[in-house]
Amino acid sequence: MNMLYYGDNLEILREHIPDESVDLIYIDPPFNSNQAYNVIFSETDGTASQAQIQAFEDTWRWGETTEQAYHELVGTAPHLLVETIKSFRGFLTETNLMAYLVMMALRLVELHRVLKPTGSFYLHCDPTASHYLKIILDQVFGVQNFRNEIYWKRKTGRAGPTNRFGTSCDILLWYSKTNDYTFTSQYRKSNTE
């Protein structure tokens, strides 16, 4: 089925995507960067235009909506994930990072639900929250279904403050739903090699 949905992926997953129906999931969620991202339009000649709209705001705040999401997660998620989220809240408190992790955990549970037993899941993230996301993924998919941590190196690092090194890579966390996952190699040797 070729279908494009527009909206909050949590609602789309819950309302439109059946259990164990997806072979491959790659997500490139907001990175908890505390920035607003805009779509910049082009002029008809291809040059950049001053016209732009806000695509999304990658800022997470603990508030009533997050508190409700936290209680939903604690009331419905698998036991080990609940204990992990409670532990995070114990030392992170009601911070922006905790709001981000609650938002992500709810969606990761749904993504696990829709993934086929032979499916693979890839999460693209950066070092600001990758260590927390990996612990959440270990609880959602199972530690035994962690397959690899892939470093995606850029040609040059992102410029940062002058008092630290620039960021030169992002991270892909790869999990499968079961041990019977399907893997297709990206590279194949040719007969001439």
Rosetta silent file (secondary structure, phi, psi, omega in degrees, C-alpha in Angstrom):
SEQUENCE: MNMLYYGDNLEILREHIPDESVDLIYIDPPFNSNQAYNVIFSETDGTASQAQIQAFEDTWRWGETTEQAYHELVGTAPHLLVETIKSFRGFLTETNLMAYLVMMALRLVELHRVLKPTGSFYLHCDPTASHYLKIILDQVFGVQNFRNEIYWKRKTGRAGPTNRFGTSCDILLWYSKTNDYTFTSQYRKSNTE
SCORE:     score description
SCORE:     0.000 S_00000001
   1 L     0.000  128.652  175.144    0.000    0.000    0.000 S_00000001
   2 L  -104.200  108.271 -176.892    1.384    3.419   -0.944 S_00000001
   3 L  -143.186  136.938  176.159   -0.095    5.960    1.424 S_00000001
   4 L  -112.994  123.770  177.109    1.190    9.242    2.790 S_00000001
   5 L  -107.517  143.654  178.261   -0.163   10.420    6.138 S_00000001
   6 L  -121.708  126.431  177.647    0.290   13.936    7.432 S_00000001
   7 L   143.914 -168.352  179.436    0.075   14.678   11.132 S_00000001
   8 L   -66.952  122.797 -175.767    1.280   13.489   14.493 S_00000001
   9 H   -63.827  -24.754  178.210    2.789   10.052   13.950 S_00000001
  10 H   -64.868  -46.477  178.401    1.416    8.805   17.291 S_00000001
  11 H   -65.300  -42.143 -179.540   -2.166    9.398   16.152 S_00000001
  12 H   -62.383  -47.288  179.826   -1.453    7.984   12.681 S_00000001
  13 H   -58.212  -46.554 -176.188    0.145    4.836   14.120 S_00000001
  14 H   -70.180  -35.227 -173.295   -2.736    4.240   16.518 S_00000001
  15 H   -94.503  -22.524 -170.051   -5.563    4.970   14.080 S_00000001
  16 H  -127.625  -15.944 -172.311   -4.287    3.673   10.738 S_00000001
  17 L  -109.439  116.919 -178.681   -1.428    1.181   11.038 S_00000001
  18 L   -72.199  160.664  176.765   -2.272   -2.450   11.930 S_00000001
  19 L   -55.865  142.628  172.585   -0.160   -4.659   14.189 S_00000001
  20 L    44.717   50.418 -177.578    2.907   -6.291   12.608 S_00000001
  21 L  -116.753   -1.189 -173.959    2.318   -4.765    9.168 S_00000001
  22 E  -118.244  131.509 -178.810    5.578   -2.905    8.495 S_00000001
  23 E   -80.623  -40.322 -172.858    8.818   -4.481    7.231 S_00000001
  24 E  -141.261  131.518  176.719   11.242   -1.626    7.802 S_00000001
  25 E  -124.804  127.081  171.355   11.087    1.483    9.962 S_00000001
  26 E  -125.068  123.462  177.063   13.551    4.350    9.773 S_00000001
  27 E  -122.082  141.883  178.176   12.830    7.382   11.900 S_00000001
  28 L  -125.901   70.339 -173.689   14.640   10.675   11.948 S_00000001
  29 L   -74.211  170.341  171.146   12.822   12.339   14.842 S_00000001
  30 L   -53.242  147.519 -174.509   13.555   15.746   16.293 S_00000001
  31 L   -98.627   12.361 -175.437   16.869   15.592   18.172 S_00000001
  32 L    61.399   45.787 -175.464   15.889   17.685   21.213 S_00000001
  33 L   -87.591  -10.037 -176.739   17.943   20.521   19.739 S_00000001
  34 L    59.660   40.308  178.012   15.831   23.322   21.249 S_00000001
  35 E  -130.701  157.676  171.605   15.546   24.990   17.828 S_00000001
  36 E   -98.177  138.980 -179.068   12.726   25.899   15.465 S_00000001
  37 E  -114.651  134.371 -177.412   13.009   24.504   11.926 S_00000001
  38 E  -115.950  153.349  170.069   11.585   26.278    8.901 S_00000001
  39 E   -96.112  122.328 -179.833   10.794   25.266    5.358 S_00000001
  40 E  -101.819  126.009 -177.943   12.435   27.757    3.025 S_00000001
  41 E   -85.834  157.644  177.894   10.788   28.136   -0.343 S_00000001
  42 E  -105.523  150.666  171.937   12.623   28.666   -3.630 S_00000001
  43 L   -74.140  166.773 -178.950   11.965   31.281   -6.271 S_00000001
  44 L   -61.803  -23.183  178.369   10.970   30.045   -9.729 S_00000001
  45 L   -87.667    3.131  176.751   14.588   30.479  -10.850 S_00000001
  46 L    94.061   -8.776  178.295   15.774   28.128   -8.079 S_00000001
  47 L   -77.357  157.780 -179.165   17.287   30.763   -5.786 S_00000001
  48 E   -66.899  141.392  178.800   16.384   30.883   -2.114 S_00000001
  49 E  -104.175  159.274  173.895   13.366   32.961   -1.221 S_00000001
  50 E   -76.767  -14.977 -178.578   12.738   34.987    1.898 S_00000001
  51 E   -72.611  131.313  177.300    9.397   33.151    2.208 S_00000001
  52 E  -157.468  156.023  174.517    9.400   30.457    4.840 S_00000001
  53 E  -130.483  155.182  178.574    7.096   28.755    7.295 S_00000001
  54 E   -75.840  123.998  178.859    7.858   26.963   10.519 S_00000001
  55 E   -80.973  -49.916  175.487    7.918   23.212    9.909 S_00000001
  56 E  -164.703  160.998  178.375    8.228   22.224   13.557 S_00000001
  57 E  -111.454  118.294 -178.803    9.693   23.370   16.803 S_00000001
  58 E   -90.167   56.027  176.309   12.205   20.977   18.346 S_00000001
  59 L  -128.696  129.716 -176.719   11.649   22.292   21.835 S_00000001
  60 L  -118.273  133.324 -179.248   10.082   20.163   24.490 S_00000001
  61 L  -128.437  139.339  175.038    8.655   21.519   27.710 S_00000001
  62 L   -75.963  126.044  179.943    7.270   19.673   30.674 S_00000001
  63 L  -157.087 -163.324 -177.118    3.657   20.707   31.083 S_00000001
  64 H   -61.804  -41.636  179.662    0.146   19.322   31.408 S_00000001
  65 H   -63.502  -42.812  178.967    0.296   17.496   28.059 S_00000001
  66 H   -66.298  -41.038  178.314    3.594   15.847   28.974 S_00000001
  67 H   -60.054  -42.230  176.985    2.278   14.907   32.412 S_00000001
  68 H   -64.075  -43.078  178.766   -0.736   13.223   30.766 S_00000001
  69 H   -63.243  -40.432  177.580    1.540   11.408   28.301 S_00000001
  70 H   -59.386  -47.097 -179.020    3.756   10.274   31.197 S_00000001
  71 H   -67.300  -34.525  174.450    0.745    8.821   33.062 S_00000001
  72 H   -62.590  -45.981 -179.831   -0.490    7.113   29.887 S_00000001
  73 H   -61.238  -47.030 -179.474    2.938    5.560   29.403 S_00000001
  74 H   -63.895  -31.655 -178.589    3.177    4.427   33.031 S_00000001
  75 H   -83.864  -17.619 -172.875   -0.325    2.940   32.811 S_00000001
  76 H  -126.602  -20.115 -173.515    0.045    1.062   29.527 S_00000001
  77 L   -77.022  162.527  174.608    3.687    0.368   28.650 S_00000001
  78 L   -57.491  147.659 -172.878    5.614   -2.845   29.368 S_00000001
  79 H   -51.737  -47.894 -177.030    6.821   -3.113   32.978 S_00000001
  80 H   -65.937  -34.494  175.917   10.546   -2.674   32.303 S_00000001
  81 H   -67.753  -41.390  177.814    9.936    0.422   30.198 S_00000001
  82 H   -58.689  -46.698 -179.953    7.739    1.879   32.939 S_00000001
  83 H   -63.673  -36.766  177.832   10.482    1.326   35.520 S_00000001
  84 H   -64.797  -47.817 -179.030   13.042    2.912   33.177 S_00000001
  85 H   -63.963  -40.793  177.325   10.882    5.987   32.571 S_00000001
  86 H   -62.412  -41.405  178.777   10.172    6.351   36.298 S_00000001
  87 H   -63.588  -44.648  177.221   13.908    6.133   37.002 S_00000001
  88 H   -57.041  -45.121 -178.750   14.669    8.767   34.376 S_00000001
  89 H   -64.221  -31.077  179.724   12.080   11.072   35.912 S_00000001
  90 H   -62.381  -37.748 -178.490   13.652   10.501   39.309 S_00000001
  91 H  -107.232  -21.550  176.399   16.988   12.018   38.309 S_00000001
  92 H   -88.138  -19.626 -174.150   16.072   14.165   35.276 S_00000001
  93 L    56.039 -157.133 -175.403   12.951   15.561   37.017 S_00000001
  94 L   -89.744   59.536 -177.977   10.433   17.468   34.866 S_00000001
  95 L   -91.681  172.269  175.856   13.031   18.852   32.447 S_00000001
  96 H   -61.443  -39.780  178.298   12.852   19.467   28.727 S_00000001
  97 H   -61.981  -41.503  179.245   14.910   16.317   28.151 S_00000001
  98 H   -65.025  -39.131  176.877   12.430   14.257   30.178 S_00000001
  99 H   -60.841  -42.572  177.921    9.537   15.689   28.147 S_00000001
 100 H   -61.785  -44.978 -178.395   11.358   14.646   24.966 S_00000001
 101 H   -65.679  -37.426  176.552   11.982   11.105   26.264 S_00000001
 102 H   -63.744  -46.145  178.747    8.317   10.641   27.242 S_00000001
 103 H   -58.784  -43.743 -179.473    7.228   11.795   23.777 S_00000001
 104 H   -68.516  -43.053 -176.996    9.687    9.402   22.144 S_00000001
 105 H   -60.206  -43.540  178.195    8.861    6.417   24.389 S_00000001
 106 H   -57.342  -42.974 -177.890    5.139    6.556   23.545 S_00000001
 107 H   -73.563  -35.482  178.851    5.947    6.486   19.850 S_00000001
 108 H   -65.245  -35.514  175.782    8.587    3.770   20.128 S_00000001
 109 H   -61.910  -44.202  179.699    6.043    1.454   21.770 S_00000001
 110 H   -67.839  -38.810  178.451    3.682    2.003   18.824 S_00000001
 111 H   -64.480  -38.462  175.723    6.458    1.538   16.269 S_00000001
 112 H   -62.312  -41.067 -179.396    7.378   -1.772   17.888 S_00000001
 113 H   -60.420  -41.196 -174.453    3.728   -2.842   17.682 S_00000001
 114 H   -84.471  -13.044 -178.473    3.484   -2.222   13.923 S_00000001
 115 E   -74.123  134.612  176.588    6.838   -3.823   13.032 S_00000001
 116 E   -67.152  156.275  177.620    6.675   -7.327   11.541 S_00000001
 117 E   -58.048  -25.844  178.429    8.528  -10.129   13.391 S_00000001
 118 E   -94.775    5.691 -173.048   11.050  -10.160   10.523 S_00000001
 119 E   -83.652  163.768  176.032   11.343   -6.372   10.507 S_00000001
 120 E  -122.958  149.351 -178.307   14.149   -3.980   11.336 S_00000001
 121 E  -127.668  130.100  177.866   13.974   -0.612   13.067 S_00000001
 122 E  -123.758  129.230  176.905   16.489    2.231   12.687 S_00000001
 123 E  -116.289  121.893  179.137   16.489    5.360   14.835 S_00000001
 124 E   -93.140  123.030 -179.269   18.582    8.329   13.689 S_00000001
 125 E  -147.356  178.403  177.248   19.723   10.493   16.599 S_00000001
 126 L  -125.212  176.034 -173.362   22.618   12.584   17.823 S_00000001
 127 L   -66.258   -6.883 -178.552   24.693   12.507   21.018 S_00000001
 128 L   -67.696  -30.009 -178.647   22.342   14.832   22.942 S_00000001
 129 L  -140.926    5.017 -174.220   19.958   11.993   23.818 S_00000001
 130 H   -58.697  -36.850 -178.235   21.238    8.804   22.097 S_00000001
 131 H   -66.847  -37.269  176.466   22.332    7.200   25.369 S_00000001
 132 H   -72.371  -41.770 -179.863   18.855    7.625   26.896 S_00000001
 133 H   -63.038  -37.176  178.216   17.107    6.519   23.707 S_00000001
 134 H   -62.951  -40.515  178.284   19.206    3.350   23.564 S_00000001
 135 H   -64.790  -41.654  177.175   18.119    2.405   27.084 S_00000001
 136 H   -62.839  -45.322  179.029   14.469    3.009   26.148 S_00000001
 137 H   -62.063  -37.124  176.444   14.898    0.938   22.961 S_00000001
 138 H   -58.805  -36.007 -179.679   16.486   -1.877   24.986 S_00000001
 139 H   -78.968  -34.399 -178.838   13.290   -2.002   27.050 S_00000001
 140 H   -76.401  -48.561 -175.015   10.892   -1.721   24.080 S_00000001
 141 H   -94.693  -20.568 -175.212   12.634   -4.145   21.682 S_00000001
 142 L    97.392  133.591 -179.621   14.635   -6.197   24.174 S_00000001
 143 H   -55.349  -36.506 -177.785   18.376   -6.029   24.756 S_00000001
 144 H   -67.116  -16.275 -179.136   18.766   -9.257   22.762 S_00000001
 145 H  -100.871    9.074  171.343   17.313   -7.532   19.664 S_00000001
 146 E   -73.372  128.901 -176.989   19.875   -4.742   19.564 S_00000001
 147 E  -107.113  -40.442 -175.698   21.790   -5.277   16.323 S_00000001
 148 E  -171.719  153.783  168.985   24.188   -2.386   15.897 S_00000001
 149 E  -113.148  117.455 -173.091   25.090    1.209   16.610 S_00000001
 150 E  -108.086  128.541  177.680   26.034    2.837   13.338 S_00000001
 151 E   -97.073  125.467 -179.218   28.016    6.072   13.224 S_00000001
 152 E  -104.305   98.686 -175.821   27.160    8.341   10.331 S_00000001
 153 E   -86.481  133.900  174.260   30.206   10.553    9.858 S_00000001
 154 E   -85.699  162.074  176.874   29.934   13.833    8.050 S_00000001
 155 E   -64.111  -37.299  177.076   32.740   15.148    5.858 S_00000001
 156 E  -135.163  153.496  178.817   33.153   18.013    8.291 S_00000001
 157 E   -75.553  156.271  173.507   31.907   18.588   11.817 S_00000001
 158 E   -73.397  135.569  178.408   29.177   21.056   12.646 S_00000001
 159 L   -63.968  141.332  178.565   30.618   24.237   13.976 S_00000001
 160 L  -137.003 -168.084  176.604   30.012   24.672   17.664 S_00000001
 161 L   -57.243  153.017 -177.102   31.164   26.842   20.488 S_00000001
 162 L   -73.533   -6.907 -178.690   34.879   27.578   20.399 S_00000001
 163 L   -99.992   17.549  175.332   35.377   25.868   23.758 S_00000001
 164 L  -157.207  168.400  178.365   34.600   22.329   22.518 S_00000001
 165 L   -72.455  151.017  175.034   34.939   20.021   19.515 S_00000001
 166 L   -74.428  157.427  177.496   32.370   20.206   16.729 S_00000001
 167 E   -80.671  124.739 -175.745   29.873   17.385   16.233 S_00000001
 168 E  -114.464   -1.747  179.905   31.067   15.190   13.371 S_00000001
 169 E  -150.723  158.344  167.965   28.597   12.299   13.380 S_00000001
 170 E  -112.172  172.755 -174.475   25.046   11.213   14.012 S_00000001
 171 E  -124.769  137.919  170.270   24.041    7.815   15.316 S_00000001
 172 E  -113.276  123.387  174.773   21.731    5.137   13.928 S_00000001
 173 E  -100.390  124.014 -176.628   20.492    2.598   16.450 S_00000001
 174 E  -110.706  125.078  175.635   19.420   -0.641   14.744 S_00000001
 175 E  -129.354  153.837  169.951   17.036   -3.086   16.410 S_00000001
 176 E  -114.856  165.380  179.150   15.027   -6.015   15.133 S_00000001
 177 L   -81.709  -35.698  178.584   11.737   -7.237   16.524 S_00000001
 178 L  -139.430 -179.401  176.034   12.911  -10.854   16.764 S_00000001
 179 L   -77.636   -9.048 -178.977   15.977  -12.928   15.983 S_00000001
 180 L   -96.074   35.704 -176.734   14.344  -13.904   12.664 S_00000001
 181 L   -73.487  156.873  176.297   14.887  -10.497   11.075 S_00000001
 182 L   -98.840  129.951  178.016   15.547   -9.993    7.385 S_00000001
 183 L  -124.079  127.455  176.197   18.769   -8.222    6.484 S_00000001
 184 L  -114.670  119.034 -178.572   19.606   -7.006    3.001 S_00000001
 185 L   -64.077  140.251  179.112   23.192   -5.909    2.531 S_00000001
 186 L   -74.637  -32.063 -176.058   23.628   -2.425    1.144 S_00000001
 187 L  -114.729  141.362  176.699   26.733   -3.383   -0.796 S_00000001
 188 L  -129.859  138.117  176.804   27.274   -6.329   -3.083 S_00000001
 189 L   -73.304  139.061  176.223   30.533   -7.456   -4.595 S_00000001
 190 L   -84.863  163.503 -179.880   30.537   -7.479   -8.352 S_00000001
 191 L   -67.625  -17.936 -177.782   31.805  -10.493  -10.275 S_00000001
 192 L   -86.454   -9.506 -178.394   34.772   -8.461  -11.474 S_00000001
 193 L   -86.722    0.000    0.000   36.197   -7.849   -7.975 S_00000001
